[in-house]
């Protein structure tokens, strides 16, 4: 039985759910791929770090986080090594990068990925920052180091957005895309349609766990801009970043706007759009609130669901919908990338 060793950076909800999948699907992974998968390092900013080149006891690690919120001193794998050094010391074959998103520059995730590539490690990332900020450069680093770079989870969780184009729309050129990709703003707008104020809708989103204490990453369109630049970079060979995206958030949307749209049998949605500007032949991105007619497929995308429509030269427009995802869908995206990688080795 061949062995693949994982260095995991980030152990939030997605990381924990991914490790639970590794435990539950251990035998299936071996049967399907011929590989035994071991996590040899877990690096976090606040929960501590674990390192065991023979394989970390994931059941124990998950139990410690659940019970104590951190890795305990009694754990023989516990180590104070910083994430970058842990990547180097992990003897890992693959880095799974799940650190917290930095919308301003994609760090420290990009440095983690660069370190892994220089160590000849494959990389799976669920962090959209590196894809949104430096996809071309990182992709070339992967090629130069003869390793794989996978990132399905960065947009629409485990929904096969990039694989849809790369694996099943062979020969098609993506001309444009359009989507509803931020669940927080979709939820806020839906609550406003029900009569809640903007502030109250944000509070409800926070209560449900959709919005952070500072919701501006979502409400001002930054998360949507990162997803837009990531999609443009991967699907349309662009070289954009979130600051290049023409971005308008929700702060100017009032109840009058919501009610006026409703009276016209329309709904306001925050739209992500990528397209080829015919004037300068460059790929552009845009995030903006827009009235959607009831005849539009996007009209019925509610709450935390998402949709992406991709327009191609040969296949026309293809749409894919993710219905009310939870953390398992995010973890599955990472898990599916792992299986893809193992079948390519």
C-alpha positions as CSV (number, residue, x, y, z in Angstrom):
1,X,0.0,0.0,0.0
2,X,1.5,3.4,-1.0
3,X,1.3,6.2,1.4
4,X,0.5,9.9,0.9
5,X,1.4,12.4,3.7
6,X,-0.7,15.5,4.2
7,X,0.4,18.7,5.8
8,X,-2.7,20.6,6.8
9,X,-2.6,24.4,7.4
10,X,-5.8,25.6,9.1
11,X,-8.0,23.6,11.3
12,X,-11.3,25.5,11.3
13,X,-14.7,24.0,10.5
14,X,-13.7,23.0,7.0
15,X,-10.4,21.4,8.1
16,X,-12.1,19.5,10.9
17,X,-14.9,18.3,8.5
18,X,-12.2,17.2,6.0
19,X,-10.4,15.2,8.7
20,X,-13.6,13.5,9.7
21,X,-14.1,12.5,6.0
22,X,-10.6,11.0,6.0
23,X,-11.4,9.0,9.1
24,X,-14.8,7.8,7.8
25,X,-13.7,7.1,4.2
26,X,-10.2,5.6,5.0
27,X,-11.0,2.2,3.5
28,X,-12.8,3.6,0.5
29,X,-9.8,5.9,-0.3
30,X,-7.5,2.9,-0.2
31,X,-9.8,0.8,-2.3
32,X,-10.3,3.5,-4.9
33,X,-6.8,4.9,-5.2
34,X,-4.4,2.3,-3.7
35,X,-3.1,4.9,-1.3
36,X,-3.1,5.1,2.5
37,X,-3.5,8.8,3.5
38,X,-1.8,10.1,6.7
39,X,-1.9,13.6,8.1
40,X,1.6,14.3,9.4
41,X,1.2,17.9,10.4
42,X,-1.5,20.3,11.4
43,X,-0.7,24.0,11.7
44,X,-2.9,26.7,13.2
45,X,-2.5,30.3,14.4
46,X,-4.6,29.9,17.6
47,X,-5.0,26.2,18.4
48,X,-1.4,25.1,18.3
49,X,0.4,22.7,16.0
50,X,0.9,19.0,15.7
51,X,3.7,17.1,14.0
52,X,4.1,13.3,13.6
53,X,5.8,12.0,10.5
54,X,4.2,8.6,11.2
55,X,0.7,10.0,11.2
56,X,-1.3,12.2,13.6
57,X,-4.1,10.5,15.6
58,X,-6.9,12.5,14.0
59,X,-9.6,11.2,16.3
60,X,-7.6,12.5,19.3
61,X,-6.8,15.8,17.6
62,X,-10.5,16.4,16.8
63,X,-11.5,15.5,20.4
64,X,-9.0,17.9,21.9
65,X,-10.3,20.8,19.7
66,X,-13.9,19.9,20.6
67,X,-13.2,19.6,24.3
68,X,-10.5,22.3,24.9
69,X,-10.4,24.5,21.8
70,X,-6.7,23.7,21.3
71,X,-4.2,20.9,21.1
72,X,-3.2,19.8,24.5
73,X,0.2,19.5,26.1
74,X,-0.4,15.8,26.7
75,X,-0.6,15.2,22.9
76,X,2.8,13.6,21.9
77,X,2.5,15.3,18.5
78,X,2.1,18.8,19.9
79,X,4.8,21.2,18.7
80,X,5.4,25.0,18.8
81,X,6.7,25.1,15.2
82,X,5.5,28.0,13.1
83,X,3.3,27.1,10.0
84,X,6.1,27.8,7.4
85,X,8.6,25.7,9.3
86,X,6.0,23.0,9.9
87,X,5.4,22.7,6.2
88,X,9.2,22.1,5.7
89,X,9.4,19.6,8.6
90,X,6.2,17.7,7.8
91,X,7.7,15.3,5.2
92,X,4.4,15.9,3.4
93,X,3.7,15.0,-0.1
94,X,0.8,17.5,-0.2
95,X,-0.1,20.7,1.4
96,X,-3.8,21.3,2.1
97,X,-4.0,25.0,2.6
98,X,-7.1,26.2,4.6
99,X,-5.9,29.2,6.4
100,X,-8.0,32.3,6.9
101,X,-8.6,34.5,3.9
102,X,-6.8,37.8,3.6
103,X,-8.7,39.8,1.0
104,X,-6.1,42.5,0.8
105,X,-3.2,40.4,-0.5
106,X,-3.9,36.7,-0.3
107,X,-1.3,36.2,2.4
108,X,-0.2,34.1,4.3
109,X,-1.7,31.5,2.1
110,X,0.4,32.4,-0.9
111,X,3.6,32.1,1.1
112,X,2.4,28.7,2.4
113,X,1.8,27.5,-1.1
114,X,5.1,28.9,-2.4
115,X,6.9,27.1,0.4
116,X,5.2,23.8,-0.5
117,X,6.0,24.1,-4.2
118,X,9.7,24.7,-3.4
119,X,9.5,21.5,-1.2
120,X,8.1,19.7,-4.3
121,X,4.8,19.2,-2.6
122,X,1.4,19.1,-4.4
123,X,-1.1,21.7,-3.2
124,X,-4.8,21.7,-2.6
125,X,-6.2,25.0,-1.4
126,X,-9.6,26.0,-0.2
127,X,-8.5,29.6,0.2
128,X,-9.6,31.8,-2.6
129,X,-7.0,34.5,-1.9
130,X,-4.1,32.9,-3.8
131,X,-6.4,32.1,-6.8
132,X,-7.8,35.7,-6.8
133,X,-4.4,37.4,-6.4
134,X,-1.7,35.3,-8.1
135,X,-3.1,32.3,-10.0
136,X,-0.9,32.6,-13.1
137,X,2.3,32.8,-11.1
138,X,1.4,30.0,-8.7
139,X,0.3,27.8,-11.5
140,X,3.6,28.3,-13.3
141,X,5.4,27.5,-10.0
142,X,3.5,24.2,-9.9
143,X,4.5,23.4,-13.5
144,X,8.1,24.3,-12.8
145,X,8.3,22.0,-9.8
146,X,6.4,19.2,-11.5
147,X,3.6,19.1,-8.9
148,X,-0.2,19.5,-9.0
149,X,-2.2,22.5,-7.9
150,X,-5.9,22.0,-7.1
151,X,-8.4,24.6,-5.9
152,X,-12.0,23.4,-6.6
153,X,-13.3,24.5,-3.1
154,X,-12.4,28.2,-3.6
155,X,-15.7,29.1,-5.4
156,X,-19.1,27.4,-4.6
157,X,-17.6,25.0,-2.0
158,X,-17.6,21.4,-3.4
159,X,-19.6,22.2,-6.5
160,X,-17.5,21.2,-9.5
161,X,-17.1,24.6,-11.1
162,X,-13.6,24.4,-12.4
163,X,-13.8,20.7,-13.1
164,X,-17.0,21.3,-15.1
165,X,-15.0,23.5,-17.5
166,X,-11.6,21.7,-17.4
167,X,-12.9,18.2,-17.5
168,X,-16.2,18.1,-19.3
169,X,-16.3,21.2,-21.6
170,X,-13.2,20.3,-23.5
171,X,-12.6,22.5,-26.5
172,X,-14.9,25.2,-25.3
173,X,-13.7,28.8,-24.7
174,X,-15.4,30.6,-21.8
175,X,-16.7,33.9,-23.1
176,X,-18.3,35.2,-19.9
177,X,-19.8,34.1,-16.6
178,X,-22.5,35.5,-14.3
179,X,-23.3,34.3,-10.8
180,X,-24.8,34.8,-7.3
181,X,-21.8,33.7,-5.2
182,X,-22.1,35.3,-1.8
183,X,-24.6,33.7,0.5
184,X,-24.4,36.4,3.2
185,X,-25.6,39.2,0.9
186,X,-28.2,36.9,-0.7
187,X,-29.6,36.1,2.8
188,X,-29.6,39.8,3.8
189,X,-31.5,40.8,0.6
190,X,-34.0,38.0,1.2
191,X,-34.6,39.2,4.8
192,X,-35.1,42.8,3.6
193,X,-37.8,41.5,1.2
194,X,-39.5,40.1,4.2
195,X,-39.6,43.5,5.9
196,X,-36.3,43.5,7.9
197,X,-34.2,46.6,7.9
198,X,-30.7,46.4,6.5
199,X,-29.1,46.4,10.0
200,X,-31.6,43.8,11.3
201,X,-30.9,41.5,8.3
202,X,-27.2,41.7,9.0
203,X,-27.8,40.9,12.6
204,X,-29.9,37.8,11.6
205,X,-27.1,36.7,9.2
206,X,-24.6,37.0,12.1
207,X,-26.9,35.0,14.4
208,X,-27.2,32.2,11.7
209,X,-23.4,32.2,11.3
210,X,-23.4,33.5,7.7
211,X,-21.8,36.9,8.6
212,X,-18.8,37.8,10.6
213,X,-18.8,40.4,13.4
214,X,-17.5,42.8,10.8
215,X,-19.7,42.0,7.8
216,X,-18.1,44.4,5.3
217,X,-16.1,41.7,3.6
218,X,-19.5,40.4,2.3
219,X,-21.7,43.5,2.3
220,X,-19.2,45.7,0.4
221,X,-18.7,43.0,-2.2
222,X,-15.1,42.0,-1.4
223,X,-15.7,38.3,-1.0
224,X,-17.7,38.4,-4.3
225,X,-14.9,40.3,-6.0
226,X,-12.4,37.7,-4.9
227,X,-14.5,34.9,-6.3
228,X,-15.0,36.9,-9.5
229,X,-11.3,37.4,-10.0
230,X,-10.6,33.8,-9.2
231,X,-13.1,32.6,-11.8
232,X,-11.8,35.1,-14.4
233,X,-8.2,34.0,-13.8
234,X,-8.9,30.2,-14.0
235,X,-11.7,30.1,-16.6
236,X,-10.7,33.1,-18.9
237,X,-7.0,33.2,-18.5
238,X,-7.1,36.6,-16.9
239,X,-4.6,38.1,-14.4
240,X,-7.0,40.0,-12.2
241,X,-7.2,40.6,-8.4
242,X,-10.0,41.8,-6.2
243,X,-8.9,45.4,-6.5
244,X,-9.3,45.2,-10.3
245,X,-13.0,44.3,-10.0
246,X,-15.6,47.0,-10.6
247,X,-17.2,46.6,-7.2
248,X,-20.4,48.0,-5.7
249,X,-21.8,46.5,-2.4
250,X,-25.2,46.7,-0.7
251,X,-24.7,49.8,1.5
252,X,-26.8,52.0,-0.7
253,X,-29.7,49.5,-1.1
254,X,-32.7,50.8,0.8
255,X,-36.1,49.3,1.6
256,X,-37.5,51.6,-1.1
257,X,-35.3,49.8,-3.6
258,X,-36.4,46.4,-2.4
259,X,-40.1,47.4,-2.4
260,X,-39.9,49.0,-5.8
261,X,-38.3,45.9,-7.3
262,X,-40.9,43.7,-5.7
263,X,-43.8,45.8,-7.1
264,X,-42.2,45.3,-10.6
265,X,-42.0,41.5,-9.9
266,X,-38.3,41.7,-9.6
267,X,-35.7,40.9,-6.9
268,X,-32.4,42.6,-6.1
269,X,-29.4,40.2,-6.1
270,X,-25.6,40.8,-5.8
271,X,-24.3,39.7,-9.2
272,X,-20.7,38.6,-10.0
273,X,-19.8,39.0,-13.7
274,X,-16.8,38.3,-15.8
275,X,-16.6,39.2,-19.5
276,X,-14.3,40.1,-22.4
277,X,-14.3,43.9,-23.0
278,X,-14.5,44.2,-26.8
279,X,-13.0,47.7,-26.7
280,X,-9.6,46.7,-25.3
281,X,-9.9,42.9,-25.7
282,X,-9.3,42.4,-22.0
283,X,-11.2,40.3,-19.4
284,X,-13.0,42.5,-16.9
285,X,-14.9,41.7,-13.7
286,X,-17.8,43.3,-12.0
287,X,-19.8,42.9,-8.8
288,X,-23.0,44.9,-8.4
289,X,-26.5,44.8,-7.0
290,X,-29.0,44.3,-9.8
291,X,-32.7,43.9,-10.3
292,X,-33.5,40.4,-11.5
293,X,-36.7,39.7,-13.5
294,X,-39.0,36.8,-12.4
295,X,-38.3,35.0,-15.7
296,X,-34.6,34.8,-14.9
297,X,-33.2,31.6,-13.4
298,X,-31.4,33.7,-10.9
299,X,-34.7,35.0,-9.4
300,X,-35.3,31.9,-7.4
301,X,-31.8,31.5,-5.9
302,X,-32.7,31.9,-2.2
303,X,-30.8,32.3,1.1
304,X,-27.5,30.5,1.1
305,X,-27.8,28.9,-2.3
306,X,-25.5,29.9,-5.2
307,X,-25.6,29.8,-9.0
308,X,-23.1,30.2,-11.8
309,X,-23.9,30.5,-15.5
310,X,-20.9,30.0,-17.8
311,X,-21.3,31.1,-21.5
312,X,-19.0,29.3,-24.0
313,X,-18.4,29.5,-27.7
314,X,-19.4,25.9,-28.5
315,X,-21.8,24.8,-25.7
316,X,-23.7,28.0,-25.2
317,X,-24.6,28.8,-21.6
318,X,-24.4,26.1,-18.9
319,X,-25.6,26.8,-15.3
320,X,-24.9,25.1,-12.1
321,X,-26.7,25.6,-8.8
322,X,-25.6,24.8,-5.2
323,X,-28.5,24.3,-2.9
324,X,-28.0,25.7,0.7
325,X,-24.5,24.3,1.3
326,X,-23.2,23.4,4.7
327,X,-19.7,22.8,5.9
328,X,-19.7,19.2,4.6
329,X,-19.9,20.6,1.0
330,X,-16.8,22.7,1.6
331,X,-15.0,19.7,3.0
332,X,-16.1,17.6,0.1
333,X,-14.5,20.0,-2.3
334,X,-11.2,19.4,-0.6
335,X,-11.8,15.7,-0.4
336,X,-12.7,15.5,-4.1
337,X,-9.5,17.4,-5.0
338,X,-7.5,14.8,-2.9
339,X,-9.1,11.9,-4.8
340,X,-8.4,13.6,-8.1
341,X,-4.8,14.1,-7.1
342,X,-4.4,10.5,-5.9
343,X,-5.8,9.1,-9.2
344,X,-3.3,11.3,-11.1
345,X,-0.2,10.1,-9.2
